Amino acid sequence: MSKKNRNIELTQVTQWEDGNATRVEDYLAAEEPLEMRAGQYSLGVTLRTPGDDEELVAGFLFTEGIISRREDLLALQMPGDTDTERNLVRVTLGSSVRLTSNSAARRFSAGSACGVCGKASITQLRRRGLHRPTAASLFDPEMLCQLPPKLRETQAVFVRTGGLHAAALFAPTGELLVVREDIGRHNAVDKAIGWALLGGRVPLSGHVLLVSGRGGFEIVQKSIAAGIPLLASVSAPSSLAVQLARELGLTLVGFLRGRRFVIYSGEERIALSASVAAKAS
């Protein structure tokens, strides 16, 4: 399989339908480990769908607090074509970034769905000193309702496999900026934020992040780290996600489907009064 096609694998399966069994070809979302190394330190291994690895690593380093700005990331040596190198990224960090074997081992090993794996507690996250997103943003409810269809239209790998999560960044006007897919929901978010970081767009003030799955704790903390004021998901958030969003001032929206959504925190950023007035007229 060529490097550019490693996000999808083809396999033979048996399909049963209405009493008939047939042998057919099926597409699978690829899942491979990716190790991140900085000199002698392993920053962790994550299970991901190959593709956009540079953005994944950049986003991961930033949202997990290993780097605090684009300039801290000096170089990325991306995976090669050999079996031993194709799942290894070598990172060169700036002199101001301090790593120890303990800090690297403490929290940077992740599975595709683990999310909070390795984090000692929510208290440790608070100590990172994450800033509250800007309070100046105001979003139109009608605009929010238009976002999920835009996301679905661009999920190319999901259409073929049915097995990937997606994360999309939207401009304040609702313009779709980027969509990234991955077997892990937090990896998809890191890819989208990594795209923004490498392009000099962070902090993402005034932007919206939409995720295809649930709004979990790890997605909330990554959104806040990137300066995103509004996180929306098509499913439910977790209790810990709601707690963190309320504490750090993120607008958290769940069940964004059709013409309905639920606001769990940060209601002041959504122009509800304008929507009510329009309906009354």
Secondary structure in CASP SS format (residue, H / E / C, confidence):
PFRMAT SS
TARGET T0000
AUTHOR 0000-0000-0000
METHOD secondary structure of the structure
MODEL  1
M C 1.00
S C 1.00
K H 1.00
K H 1.00
N H 1.00
R C 1.00
N C 1.00
I E 1.00
E E 1.00
L E 1.00
T E 1.00
Q E 1.00
V E 1.00
T E 1.00
Q E 1.00
W E 1.00
E E 1.00
D C 1.00
G C 1.00
N E 1.00
A E 1.00
T E 1.00
R E 1.00
V E 1.00
E E 1.00
D E 1.00
Y E 1.00
L E 1.00
A E 1.00
A C 1.00
E C 1.00
E E 1.00
P E 1.00
L E 1.00
E E 1.00
M E 1.00
R E 1.00
A E 1.00
G C 1.00
Q C 1.00
Y E 1.00
S E 1.00
L E 1.00
G E 1.00
V E 1.00
T E 1.00
L E 1.00
R E 1.00
T C 1.00
P C 1.00
G C 1.00
D C 1.00
D H 1.00
E H 1.00
E H 1.00
L H 1.00
V H 1.00
A H 1.00
G H 1.00
F H 1.00
L H 1.00
F H 1.00
T H 1.00
E C 1.00
G C 1.00
I C 1.00
I C 1.00
S C 1.00
R C 1.00
R H 1.00
E H 1.00
D H 1.00
L E 1.00
L E 1.00
A E 1.00
L E 1.00
Q E 1.00
M C 1.00
P C 1.00
G C 1.00
D C 1.00
T C 1.00
D C 1.00
T C 1.00
E C 1.00
R C 1.00
N C 1.00
L E 1.00
V E 1.00
R E 1.00
V E 1.00
T E 1.00
L E 1.00
G C 1.00
S C 1.00
S C 1.00
V C 1.00
R C 1.00
L C 1.00
T C 1.00
S H 1.00
N H 1.00
S H 1.00
A H 1.00
A H 1.00
R H 1.00
R H 1.00
F C 1.00
S C 1.00
A E 1.00
G C 1.00
S C 1.00
A C 1.00
C C 1.00
G C 1.00
V C 1.00
C C 1.00
G C 1.00
K C 1.00
A C 1.00
S C 1.00
I H 1.00
T H 1.00
Q H 1.00
L H 1.00
R H 1.00
R C 1.00
R C 1.00
G C 1.00
L C 1.00
H C 1.00
R C 1.00
P C 1.00
T C 1.00
A C 1.00
A C 1.00
S C 1.00
L C 1.00
F E 1.00
D C 1.00
P H 1.00
E H 1.00
M H 1.00
L H 1.00
C H 1.00
Q C 1.00
L H 1.00
P H 1.00
P H 1.00
K H 1.00
L H 1.00
R H 1.00
E H 1.00
T C 1.00
Q C 1.00
A H 1.00
V H 1.00
F H 1.00
V H 1.00
R H 1.00
T H 1.00
G C 1.00
G C 1.00
L C 1.00
H E 1.00
A E 1.00
A E 1.00
A E 1.00
L E 1.00
F E 1.00
A C 1.00
P C 1.00
T C 1.00
G C 1.00
E C 1.00
L E 1.00
L E 1.00
V E 1.00
V E 1.00
R E 1.00
E E 1.00
D E 1.00
I C 1.00
G C 1.00
R H 1.00
H H 1.00
N H 1.00
A H 1.00
V H 1.00
D H 1.00
K H 1.00
A H 1.00
I H 1.00
G H 1.00
W H 1.00
A H 1.00
L H 1.00
L H 1.00
G C 1.00
G C 1.00
R C 1.00
V C 1.00
P C 1.00
L C 1.00
S C 1.00
G C 1.00
H C 1.00
V E 1.00
L E 1.00
L E 1.00
V E 1.00
S C 1.00
G C 1.00
R C 1.00
G E 1.00
G C 1.00
F H 1.00
E H 1.00
I H 1.00
V H 1.00
Q H 1.00
K H 1.00
S H 1.00
I H 1.00
A H 1.00
A C 1.00
G C 1.00
I C 1.00
P C 1.00
L E 1.00
L E 1.00
A E 1.00
S E 1.00
V C 1.00
S C 1.00
A C 1.00
P E 1.00
S C 1.00
S H 1.00
L H 1.00
A H 1.00
V H 1.00
Q H 1.00
L H 1.00
A H 1.00
R H 1.00
E H 1.00
L H 1.00
G C 1.00
L C 1.00
T E 1.00
L E 1.00
V E 1.00
G E 1.00
F E 1.00
L E 1.00
R E 1.00
G C 1.00
R C 1.00
R E 1.00
F E 1.00
V E 1.00
I E 1.00
Y E 1.00
S E 1.00
G C 1.00
E H 1.00
E H 1.00
R H 1.00
I E 1.00
A C 1.00
L H 1.00
S H 1.00
A H 1.00
S H 1.00
V H 1.00
A H 1.00
A H 1.00
K H 1.00
A H 1.00
S C 1.00
END
